Amino acid sequence: MAHTARVGEVEIVSLLDVTDWHLGDFFPTVPDAIWEEYRAIYPDALCDGKAICTSATAYAIRSGDATILVDTGLGPGPHERMGGQKGQLLAELKAAGIAPEDVSTVIMTHMHRDHVGWNALPAADGMKATFPRARYVLPKKDWEYYSQPETLERAPHLAGTVALFNQGLIDLADGEQTVSRYVTLLPTPGHTPGHQAVVVSSNGERAAIIGDMAHTPPQVQETDWTAAADIDPQLAVETRRWSLDQMEADHTLLCAGHFPHPGFGYLTRQNGRRYFQAL
């Protein structure tokens, strides 16, 4: 069932595509003692064997003038590494009263497999857009990196996204830019070259859909925890540090797709340490 949060006049819907996803030894350099300390604080986020307990979550932004989908999960599946699960994004959208043709814009925070999986689906004449009336927006620097032939050979999950680009359905975002009255793209590079967060502002309230800027709640304090999937680990650390500091100062609602579902929460302080307080 979809969960929602309000930011002024805007509704944000959390959409669970795949659940019960354990990623082992995700932060290999973190000492066991520190890991166990954080396991006690976030028992739903950290598992045995230094694995993170996660999911593939997308978000819909609904306002009076648009329905924007941010990330599209892992896709239909079945996904062998997740026990043969099938993606539930379309069912989640339907439960929230959103049909594929209602989506006006699809924004990708970045081009990893668990954020582009439902972009397109096979059809008799090739790949077709899952959201037929939408423009798709992805980071220009990610496109330049991942569209290289040698990279695409190792990334079959991008076939649908490449097909949409060839059909003229994709816009490349470069730097901070406005998408709609309420939505702005914020560059947050490091995890990938063009990684971007999606900022929602309305009536003095703010939310940020952070993609993979942080994968698990301890990183709101331990900003130097880097994942093996970070393309530029040092830049990812720097990005995480300044962006979370700003989001804490602005009392921004975090929408964190790899934190325990639905991923909504605020940054709080206790005894000099920053925590993620889930809604």
PyMOL commands that set and color helices and strands:
alter all, ss='L'
color gray80, all
select helices_A, chain A and resi 32-41+48-50+80-82+89-95+100-102+113-116+140-146+149-152+156-166+217-220+233-249
alter helices_A, ss='H'
color red, helices_A
select strands_A, chain A and resi 3-7+10-23+52-63+66-70+105-107+120-123+126-129+135-139+170-173+177-178+183-187+196-202+205-209+253-255+264-270+273-278
alter strands_A, ss='S'
color yellow, strands_A
deselect
rebuild
show_as cartoon
